[in-house]
Amino acid sequence: MTTKTSLSDLKSAVAEKAAETTAIAGVATVSQTAPVERVQKLDSKGRAYGTGRRKDAVARVWVSRGSGKIIVNGRDVVQYFARGTQRLVINQAFELTNRVGQFDVMCVVSGGGLSGQAGAVRHGLSRALVNFEPGLHLTLKKAGLLTRDSRVVERKKYGKHKARRSTQWVKR
């Protein structure tokens, strides 16, 4: 048995031992995972696409370079999403990445209510931005904008008025 004099010697010995055990077991492993190289994905018109989902709403979003115009189902975003909070949710990806007014957005949303649709547009917009500029992936991922919000309405159970609301108890 040899004595290790430095930390680097110990690391190399551990790596050799791990390679031997995987070779014996017949399992090939990669010692270091290479970072995923993300590439720009554009269509023939120079647009990036992203699908977003929230509750029952599904949004198909196309992003292209432009002046910051956002069109939702053929209408301006101010007309479609009348509440300011819903427009804040949509613009959250642009604010976070300092890209306000640099992209034109065209999206088609269906299903759910306005709140769910705003969340779906935000999710699709974030995905489309990553397809347009792959360097934004880390920023948007850390903020949680690339993760689908999986919360949905709980189903109604039999014997209940709603999902959990029981019948009213009467003593007499």
N, C-alpha and C positions, 0 to 999 in steps of 0.2 A: 504494500500500500504506500502510495506517495503522498507527501504532504503538499498542500496548496499554499503558495506564498502570497497570492494576491486574489482579489475578487474576480478579475478577468479569467484567471486559471480555473477558479471554481465554476464560473458560468460556462466555460467551454467544456469542462468535465461533465456537467449536468446535461448539456446539449448532446454530447456524445452518447451518454447513457440513455437518453430519451430516444435517440436515433436507433440505437441498438434494440431497444425493447419494441419499437414500432416495426423494425425490420423483421424481428423474430415473429411478431404477431401477424405479419403480412399486411399491415395497415400503413398506407402511405399518407403522411401528413406534411403540411407546409409549416415550416418553423415560424415564418413571419408572413402575415397576410398583407399583400400589396394593396394600397388604397385603390378604390374603384375609380377608374378614369371615366368621368362623365362627359358626354359629347352633346353638342347642340343639336336639337331635333326640330327642324323646320319643314313646313310643307312647300309646295311649289309657289305659293304666294308670299313666302317669307314670314309665315306666322307660326307660332308655337301653340300647341294644344294641351289642354289639361282637363281632366274630369274631376269634379268635386261632388261630394255627397255629405248630407247632413239631415238627420231624421228621415223623412220620406222624400226630400228634395234631391234632385240630381241636376247638376249644372255642367254644361259643355262650354268651355271657355277657350277663346282664341286671342292671343296676344301678339301685337306687332308694334314696331317703332312708330311713334306718332306724337300727338300733342296732348295726350291725357284724356281723350274722349272715351267714355264708357257707355256702351249700348247694351241694354238688357231686354231681351224679347222684342227688339225693334223700337224700344223707347229709351229715352235718356234716363240715366241712373237716378236723377232727381225726381223724375216723374214716377218711375217704377217703385223705388224705395223712398217713400215720403219721409220716414223718420231719419233723423240725423244719426242715431246710433247704428242703424243698419248700414248707412253709407260709411261710417267709421270702421265697421267690421270689414267691409269690402276693401277699403283703402289701407288696411293694416299692413298688408304685405309690401305695398309701395312705401309707406312711412318707414317701415323697419329697414328696408334696403336702400333708402334714399333715392328712389326712382320715381318720385311724384312728377307727373306731367311728361314722362318720357315714353309712355306706351299707350297705344289705343287698345281698348278691350271690347270684344264683341262676345256676348254669351247668350245662351239659350237655357232657360231654367224651367223645370217642370216638377210638379208634385209638392206637397207640403204647404206650409204657410210662408209668410214673408220672412220671418225670423230664420226658419230653416233654410230658405232659399238664399238669404244673405250669407249664412254660414257655408252653404254649398258653393256659392260663387267665390268666397274667400279661399276655400280649399282648392277649387279648380284653378283659380288665379295663381296661387302659390305654386302649384304643380306646373302650370304653363310657364311661369317665370323661370323655374329651374330648367325646363326644356329650352328656353331661350338663352339664359345665362347660367350655365352649370355651376359657376363659382358661387352662386347665391344659395346653394343647397344647404351648406352648414349653418348659415345665418337663419334661414327659414326653419330648418329642422330643430335648432335649439329653441326657437320661439314656439314650437309646437304647431306650426301652420301646415305642415305636410302630413300630419297625423289626422286620420278621419275621426271625428267625434262620434263615438259609437253609441251614445245615449239615445234611446228611442222610447216611445211611449209604451208603457207596460200594458199587456193585453188584459181584457176583462175576463174574470173567472166566473164560472157558473155559481149560483147561490149568493153572489155579491151584486151590489148596485153598480159599482165601478170596479177598478182593478183590485182595490183592497177594502173599500167601504162596505161594511156589513149592514144588515137590516137593523132598524131601530128596535131596541129591546123594550118591551112593555111589561111592567110588573103585574098589572091586573087587566 
